[in-house]
Amino acid sequence: MKRDQIEQLRETVGCQAVLKTAGFDLDEKQSTKRAMKYRRGSEIIIVTHAGRGWFDPLGDDKGDVFALVAALEGCDFLEGCARIAALSGFAPSDGTSVSNDRKPLNEVSIADSWASRRPPWPGSAVWRYLRLERSLPAFVIRAAIDEDRLREGPYGSMWAAHTDDMGRISGWEGRGAQWRGFAKGGSKILFRLGASRANRLCVTEAAIDAMSLASIEGVREETAYLSTGGGWAPATAEALRRLGERPNIQLVAATDNNPQGDVFADRLRALAQDVGCSYLRLRPAADDWNDVLRQSGRFA
């Protein structure tokens, strides 16, 4: 696709159209003409510049419509062009195809999409990202690989699996150097690392933080390191409830050290009281556990 055609797509397809297609709804009460707030569950995207720009108020992600598609769907730029073109009905004038060999995620099962990707290996793009940019030690990366929790996503992005109680893949957290998102068509339940019958459940907001806390603690015995993926879906709450109802469980709110983290911690405290398990708030010294890990320099 030529540059002028890409610019045509950028001008004709606004971020609002992408968000509506992805299941986001406009929060009219908290929107203005300059900043329109869209919500999908606990996820929030602010659309700016008359629909030409966006940013995540709970993170650092931002950009144009192409960056938005990449963040939401975990696709590369070429795939993003195809999906944006489909929204506009645009066809390249030179006949160049912008399609790809893979079907959209809503046409391929989550399990098949997961199975089609390779686990990371020493020296792979995801391995380098986790080791060099996130400072995770090799022993934790290997543990996550051994438990089939990680995949190599497009353009070096990490896929971290969310699973149900039977171990079936429901979706994945996607993380890269410049963006983050969740599998389109997938369901947030829990990222799980560690003992399957653990008595100590450490709940974080991101798989990166779950693996970071596991690194800091040396992957403690009888501990499961969990991530909600930044959301609180009904399936997540039910999964945590079933885990908390087992005998001798301690629910540890290892959420971020900020107001959003405190909101999640309060929800976990209420859940623990409801099911009758013990509760502990474990607060990182920095904003999140990956910040703590990187600042410590232990595994750099």
N, C-alpha and C positions, 0 to 999 in steps of 0.2 A: 504494500500500500504506500502511495506517495505521500510526501509531507503535506501537500495541500489537501489531500483527502483526509488525512489524520486531523488537520486543523478544522476541516469541515465538520467532522464528527464532534470535535471538542466544542464547536460553536452551536451545534444543533441538538445535542443530547445533554441535558442538565443532570446534575447529581440527584435531583429529586426523582427522576424517572428510574434511575438505577436503584435507589433506596426503596421506592414503592414496589418494584419488581422483586426485591430481596425480602419483602415482608415488613419493612419499616413503616411506621405511621407518623404523620405530622402532629406534633404537640402544639396545637394552635395557641393555647393559653401562654406558653412560654416562648413563643416565636415572635420575631419582629421582621420587618421587611429586609433588614440587613443580615439577620441571623435566624435561620429557620431550624428548629430543633426537631429531629426525627428520632423515634424510639423503636426498638425491637427487644422486648423484654427489658433486661437491665442495660442493654447496649444503647449508646447515645451517639449520634452524629449531628454536627452542626453544619449546615449548608450556608455558604457565604458567596459574595461576588455574583449575585443574581443567578445562582445555581452553577457557577463555573468552578467553585472551590468548596472545600470541606475541611473539617478537622474533628478529631476525637477529643472531647473535653476531659476525658478520663485517662488520656495517654498522650503520646507525642505524634501520632499519625496525622497526616494532612496531605493535601495535594489537589490534583484535578480529577476529572471523571475517570481517567485511565487508572490512576492510583487507587481510586475508590473501588473499582471493579477488582483490581488485583488484591486489595485488602479483604474484600468480602468473599471472594470466590477462590483465592489461592491460585490464580492463573498468571501466566506470563503476559507480556505486552501484546504479542500477536493474538493470543486467545482473547485478551481484553478488547482488542479492535473488533474482532468478530462478534463478540457479545454486544458491544455498543452499537455496531452496525446493524445488528438484528433488531435492536430497539428502535432505530431510526428508519429502517427499511432502506438504508443506503447500500448501494452496490458499487464497487470500485469501477471507474470508467475505463480503465485499461484491462479489465477482465481478471486482474490478479486476485487469486483466492486468498481469503484470510481465514479459512477454516482450518481445522486441525484433525488429527487422526483420532483424538479421544472425544467421546461423547461428553456433553455437559453432565455435571454431577447429578442433575435430576433425572437423567436417562440411564445412569449407571448406578448400581447399588453402592452404598457406602462401603460395604465389605469388599466388593470387587475393586473399587478405587484404591482402597487401602492395600489390598493384596497385589495390586499392579506396581506398587512402589517398593524400592529396595530399602532395607534397614541401613542406617549409617555404618561406615567402616572407617578405621583409622586413616586419616588423610582425606576423607570425603568432604563435600561442602558443608554438610550439617555437622559433622564431627569437628571441623575447623571452627565453625560458628560457635558451637557449644564450648569448645576448649578455649579459643582465643578471645572471643568477644564476650562470652558469658562466664568464663573462668571455671566451668564445671570440670571436676577431675575425671580422669579416664575411668576410674572404678565405678562411678555413678552412671556415666554414659553407658558403660558395658552392662551394668545391672538393668538399666531401662531397655537396652536392646535385647538382653536375654529374656526379659519379660514381655517382649514384643510390643513395646510402648512407643517406639520411634520409627519414623520413615523419612526418607529423602523426598521433600516436596519440590515443586517447580523452582528453578533458579536458586537453589541452595536454601530454600525455606525448610524449616523443621515442621514435621507433623507429629503431634503428641496425642496419642489415642485417648478417647473417652470410651468407657465400656459400661455395660450393664452388669447386673449381679452374676450373670452366667458367663461373663468374659467376652460377650459379643460386642464388636465395634459399633458405636453409635455415631461417631464423628471424630473430629480431631481439632485441637488448637493448632493454628498455623502461626509460626513466628519466623521473622527474618530480620535482616539488619535495618530495614526501612519500614516495615509494615507488620500488622498482625490481624488475624481474623479467625473465623471458625468455618468448618466445612459447610458449604452450601448444601442444604437438604439434610444435614446431620442434626443430631440432638445432643445438647450438653447434658451429661450425667456426671461422671467423675473421671478424671485422670487418676490412675492408681499406680503407686510404686511401693514395693516392699511386701511384707508378710501378708498373705491373703486372709489369715485368721488373727490379725493383729489385735491387741487389746488397747493400744494407744493409736489414736487417729489424728494426724496433724493435717488440718484443712487449710490450704492456701488458695489464692485467687488465680494462680497461673501455674502451668506445668513447670516452667522455668524456676519458679519459686519453690515448688515442691522438691525438685531435684537439687536446688541450692540448699535448702534446709537439710535434706538428706546428706549432702556433702559436708555441711558444717557439723552435723551430729555423727557422721561416720556410718550412716544407715543403721540406726539403732535396732536391736532385736525387738520383736513384738511391736514394731511400729509400721504403720502404713502412711505414706506421704501422698496426700490427695490434693486435687485441684478442681475447683468448680468452673474454671474457665472464665472467671469474671462475672458469672451469672448466678442466678438463684432460680433455676427452672423447677417446676413441680417434680420432674424426674430426679433432679439433684436432691431436693429436700427429702423425697421418699427413699432414695438410696442411702442418704445419711441417717435417716430415721431407722432403717432396717439394720444398719451397722451398729447404731447406738443402742439398739434394743438387746443386743447380745450381752451375756454376763460380763461383769468386770471391765467395762469399757470406759476409757477416758477420752473425751472429745476435746481436742486442743485447737483453739482458734488461732492459727498462725497466719492471720491475714495481715494486710499491709498496715503500716504505721501512719495512717491518714484517716480523714473522716469516712471515706468509703470503706476502708478496712474495718473501722469501728462499727459501721452498720452491719457488715457481714458477721462480725464477732457477736453482736447483739442477737442476730438471728440464730447463730450457733448456740449461744447461751440458752435462749428460749427453747430450742430443740432439745438440748441436753436435759433441761428441767422437765420437759414434757415426757421424755422417754425414761428418765430416772438414771442417767449415767453421770459420771463426774465430768467436770468442765474446768478448763484452764485457758487463760489468755496468754499466748506467747507472742510478745510484740518485738519485731525486729528493731535493732538500734538505728537503722537507716529507714528509708521509705519502704523497702521490701527486702526479701531474703537474698535476692541476687545482688542488690547493692551491698548488703553486708558481706557476702562472699567475695565480691570483687574488691571491696575496700580492704579486706583482710589480707589479700595477696597470698593466701595459703597455697593455692593450687595454680597460680599464674605461671 
